[in-house]
């Protein structure tokens, strides 16, 4: 049986204080398969949140690829091996816009750190723009983009955060005005960076705006923003850690879904189905400039085991038609969620295996945050794992493995309906 208090004490002693956990009663997970998880007491949970096991927990093909390669060879890229080259060809084959060179690393944080340095190498300018409700990782450089925690020393003036798009409170006052209003905010930030002497180098964004609450935005929404950035000579990074690898159902990448042609694409968590692997994909001239300026090397990035794990994920996505499944099952699940009836539901939206419900109390989204936190715990206690999202954590984020099926969607909707009915408003 699980002894949660003892485990938490050991974590604090051995790993340090303030180690984050999900749920007021943390789950002690011991096994996973597909979209299911089991705790130390034998309880089964439907995993509707964890995007790391992209093709399902403990997928046998990925496990076999890792095992066979680890039993054969694992080394770094200063020796030659074909695995990383085969993977680079397969991965970049899913992209357009001359995005056909790649650096493999271990985490999305590293990927975004490199991408930002690529932007500086290409433009010679250090100014960065991001949204004001985003997250792109944990390195010192990338941490300055975080919306939730300010690094020691306070905000830096070479990073400008612009208001993020929103469904319930759109920039410019309406959905029709929002695209131009967002571009206007980008222009204002560019002007401020130039006036301060930093210059504008790079815009980094998640093209699905996942941490911002994934507002419902049409294809072409970013066209006015792209025009502003191109006019200023800037570089655009698409952070695909969350929407990438087919998660949104009808496109393999989030930037394809919204109609964006980025200069650099980053990816991480889902890429190796739990194996620590990430990557940066860009155009050859950007890669050449970066490697000339920085001489970058990563001991573990692109090792044969990581390349094998990542290749297996791409193969499973294709063989099991999981992008099609994300579309079809995602549409089905979204339809079920839209049938939910509760006075605090303000909106239900999403795409593919990326869905959510936004709550408001008497029209106030911030006031709904305590309700949402209790709902997340209630769902955990009923055997469904999901989590909160949004500026005030006032919505729930549903992001199951790509193998999620209709029966599991039924369970999700039925459990959520029961949880909502059991909670006081």
N, C-alpha and C positions, 0 to 999 in steps of 0.2 A: 504493500500500500504506500501511497505517497505521503510523505511527512513534509507538507509545504512550509511550515514555520522553520524547520531545521534547514531545509534547502535554501530558504531566503537568508537565513543567518550565515550559512556557508558562503553564499554568493557575495554577501556584503563583506565578509572577512577576506575572502580570497580574490575577489574581482573588484572590490571597491564599492563605495556607497552610490546610491542613485542609479543603479543598474535598472534600466527600464524593463517593465513587464507589461503584458497585456492583461486586462481585466483585474477587478478588485480581488478576485480569487484566482491567482495565476494557475494556468494549466500545465501539469507535468506530463509532457508528451514523451512517449517511449517508442511509438511505431507509426508509420504512415503507409498508405497504399492508395493510389489514385487520388480521389478527392476526400479521402477519409483519414482521420487521425485517431489514435487511441492513447488514453492516458495511463498512468501507472496503476490505476484501479480498474482498468478494463473498460472504461466508458468510451464510447465512440462519438466522434464529433465530425460534422460536415464542415470541411474547410472552405469557407467562402471568402477568404481574405488573402491567403498567402500566395503571392505571385512568384515566389522563388522556384517551387517545383512546377515549372511552367506546363510540362506535359504530364504531370501527375507525380505524386510522391513515390519514390523508389521505382521509377519506371524501369522494367527489366532491361530494355535495350540500352539505356543510358548507363545503368549499373554495369552491364556487361562490357560496354565500351571502355569505361574507366578501369575496370578490373583487368581486362586484357592488356590495355596499354601500360598500366602500372606494372604489370608482370613482365613487360617487354623492355621498355625504356622510358625514362623520364629525365629530361635535362633541359637546358636553356637554349635560347635561340642564337647563341654564339657558335653553336654547332648547327649543322644543317639537318633539318628533318622536313619531310614532305607534308606532314599532318597540318601544320599551320598554313601552308600554301594551298592545299586542297580546300581547307576551310575558308580561307580568304576569298578564293574564287567562288565558292558556293554562296557565301554570305553576300558579297558585293553583287552577285548576280541577281539579288532580290531588289537592288536599288537602281535608280536612274541618276541623271545629272552628273555623270562622270565621277560618281563616288565609287572609286574602285581601288583604293589603297587602304591598308588597315594596320593598326597597332593593337595587339592584344595585351591586356593588363589583367588585374585580379578583381578589381572592384569598380563600381560605377563612379565612386568618388575620384579614383585615379583617372578614369576616362574623362570626366569633366574637367579635372585639373589640367590634363594634357590639352584638351580642346581649347580651353581658355588661353593657354600658352601658345597654341597654334594661332589663335586670333591675334595675339600680341606680336608674334613673329611676322605675320603677314602685313599687319597695319603699322607696326611700330608705335602703337598707342595702347595705353594701359586701361582706359575707361571701359567699364562693363555695365550693361543694363540687363536687369532681370525683373520679374514680377515681384510685387510686395507680399506675396503669400505663397512662396515656393520653397523648394528644398532640392539641392543638387549634390549633397554629399558632405564629407567630413574633413577633407584636407584643409590646411590653413587658408589657401586661396579660395577654395569653394565655400568654406564656411561663412565667408562674408556675404554670400547670397542668401543664407538661411533667413527665413521670415520669423522664426520662433526664438532664436537665441542670438544675441549680439556677441561677437568674440571679445575677448579681453582687449581693452584699449578703445572700445567703442566702434561705432560705424566708421568706415573709411570713405573719404569723399570721392574716390575713383570708382565707386559702385553706386549706381542710381537704381532705385526700385520704383517701378511704375505700378499704378493700380491695375489689378488683374481683371480680366473680363468676368462677368457675373450674369447668371440667368435671371435671378429675382430683382437685382438692382443693376441693370446694365449701364455701362459707361455711356455718357452722353444722353442718358435718360430714356433710351429705347433700344430695342434689339437692332433696329435699322441703323441707328446712329453709332452703335458700339464699335464697329470696325474702325471707322475714321477717328473716333474718340481715343481708341487705344493707340493708333498711329500718332495722334497728336501728342499723347503723353510720351511716346518714344522720342518724338522730335524735341520736346521740351527737355528731356533728359540728355539728349545729344548736345543741345545748345549749352546746358549747364556744364557738361564735361569738357567741352571745347573752351568755354570761358574760363574754367578753372585751370587750364593748361595741361590737363591729362590727355585730352583728345578722346574721341570715341573709337573703340576698337571692335567690341563684340557685343552682340545680343544673344543671350542664352535663354531658351524656353523649352518647356515640355509642350509639344504641339497639341496634346490632348488637355493641357492645363489640369493635370490629375490632382495635384495637391491643392490647387485652387478650388476644387470642387467640380471639375470637369463640366464647365458650362456648355450648354448646347449651342455650338457655333457652326455655321455653314462652311462648306468648302469655299475657299477664296477669302475667308475672313481676314487672313493675314496679308492679303495683297497690298493694302495701303501701308502697312508696316514695312513690308519688304521694299516698297518704293522709297520710303524714308531712309531705311538702312543703306540701300544701294547708293542713293544720292550722297550719303555721308561717307561712302567707302568702307562700310563696316562688314564684319563677318557674322553669319548667322549659324548658331549651334542648335540642333534639335536633340534634346535629351529624350531618348526613347526607352529609358530604363523601365518605365511603366507601360506605355502603350504599344511598345514594339513587339515583334515576332507574332503578329497576327491577332493580338488580344482584342482589338476593336472589331474584328469579325469580317469586314469587307476589304480591308487593306492590310498588307503585311506590316506597314509602318504608319505611325501616327502622322508623320509629315505628309505621307501620300493621301491620307484621309482628309486633311485640311487644305491640301493643294499647295504645300510649301516646298520650295526647292532649296534646301539648306546647303551650306558650305561644308559643314561637319556634322556627323551623326554619332551620338554616344549611346552605349547600351551596357547593361550589367545583369542584375539579379537573374532574370529568367533564362539567360543565355546558356547556362550549363546545368539547369535543372537542380540547382543546389550546390554544384561544384563552383568554387570561387573563380569566376572568369568574367571578363568584361572586355570592351573593345571601343576603339575610335575608328570611324571610317571617314575618309575625306578624299578630296581630289589630289592628283599627283603633285601639282605645283605647291599645294599647301603642305603636304607631307615632306616634300623636298626642303622647303624653307624651314620647317620645324626641325627636321633632323640636322640640317646644317647649323642652325642657331643653337640647338640644345644638346645634340649628340645623345639622345635619350636611349637608355637601356633599362630593362626590367627583368630581373633574374627569373621570376616565376611567370611573367606574362608570356603567353604563347607556348608554354611547355607542351610536350606531346600529349599528356593526360588531359590537360585543359582543352586542347584542340579536339581530342577524341570525344570528350563529353559534349562540347558545343556542336560538333558535327552530328552526333547522335540525336540531339534535340531537333536539328533541322530535318533530319531523316524521319523522325517520328511525326513531326508536324505534317510532313507531306504524306507519309504512308497511311496515317490514321485520319487524314483530312480534318485536322483539328481547327484550322482556320474556318473551314465551312461549318464545323460544329459550333465554333464560337458565334458565328453569324446566326445559325438556325436556333440553337439552344438559347443564345442571348436574346434573340427576338422573342422567343417563347417566355423566357423568364421576365423580360421587361413587361410583356403583356400582363403577366400575373401580378407583378408589383403595382402596375397601374390600376389594378382592380381593388387594391387595399383602400380601406375607408377609415380615416382617422382625422380628427379636427386639426391636428398639428402638421399633417403632411402638406408641405408647400409645393413640392415638385418631385417627380420621379423621372429619371433620365439615365442615359448611358448608351453604350454601343458594345456589342459583342459580349465578351466576358469581363466587362467593366461597367457596373451598374451602381446606382445609388438612389437614396431617398433623402431629400432635404426637408428639414423641419423648421417651423417658425411658431412662436407663441404669440398670438394676437398680432401677427405680422412682423414680429421681432425675431430675427434669426439668432442673435446672441443670447436671447432669453431661453432659447430652446436647447442650449448646450447641456445643461444638467439632465434634462429629459433624455437626450441622445446618449449620454454616458451611461445612464441607468438602463436604457434599452440594449446597449451593447452587452452589458453584464447579464441582462435577462436572457438574451439570445444565447450567450455562452452557457448559462445554466440549463437551457433547453437543448443544448447539443449542436448549436450552429455558431461557428466562429466568423465574426466580421468585425469591422472597426469603424471609428469615426473619421470624418474628413471635413474640410471646409475652414474658412477663416476663423470660426469660433468652435470648430469641431461640432457643428450643429447638424451634420448629416451622417449617414452611414455609407461606407464604401464596401461594395460587394465585388470581389475580384478572385474568383475561384480558379483552380487549375483548368487548363483548356479541355480536359476530358470530362468536365462537368456535363451531366446529362439531364434529360427532362424529368426523370423521377426525382433527381436531386433538386431540380428547380422547384418542383411541387413541394418538396419537403421544406425548402427555404421559405417559400411564400406562405405555406400553412403555418409554419413556426412563427414567422414574423407577424402574421395576422393574429395568432393567439397571444403573442407577447404584447402587441399593441393594445389588445383588448384587456389584458390583465393589468396594464399600467395606468395609474391615475394621470389625468392631464394636468 
